[in-house]
């Protein structure tokens, strides 16, 4: 009897089931295939120390400002695009369109798939405004209450899976954007630090892994590396996020 029970657990009967595609899932599937077959992706990855960023986040929370780490990441990406405006662009058959605005698409998972509500003018907005608008956009995205123009027209996107414990991943570009920043979990890691005398020491610090997916028609390797380096620099010296 025990053997039969174990066999039943090990090899349960399964019946195949076909789930009809919702209009949203069908659209997502079409756009993902389009993105991966028509956009030449390449990927750049760097680790960023989160020590100062975590401290800033804690200070903001203590002051009563409801700002998430994701809000800080959005602001950092927006500032980096201001400093590297040639990356804030889209490829067209007529030429490369360099956008005069920085509108960040924020990847949000819902039951039917993925939507990207857009935070308009992210570079000009203070953290308090970014946090409030992002909370509202995400809440309405999950409640299926976004207007059509609130999830279209972004110029660059950010996808954060850190809250799911994902260490590192590469996201698919949302055409016609030139790139998307994928953010992994903030976690404590041992790192080697070299002091001014050349001696190495091991420290445990909060770190995160960032992967930038780039459209090679718009961004070459050097520009992508400069943009990602700018983002890392801002996150490691985040005082500029308060401006």
Secondary structure, DSSP 8 states (H G I E B T S, - for coil): -HHHHHHHHHT-----------HHHHHHHHHHHHHHHHS-EEEEEEEEE-HHHHHHHHHHHHTT----HHHHHHHHHHHHHHHTGGGSEEE-SS-EEE-SS--EEEEEEETTEEEEEEETTGGGS-HHHHHHHHHHHHHHHHTT---GGGSS--SEEEEE-GGGT---------TT-SEEEEE---EEEEEEEE-TTS-EEEEEEEEEEEEEEEETTT--HHHHHHHHHHHHHHHHSGGGGG-
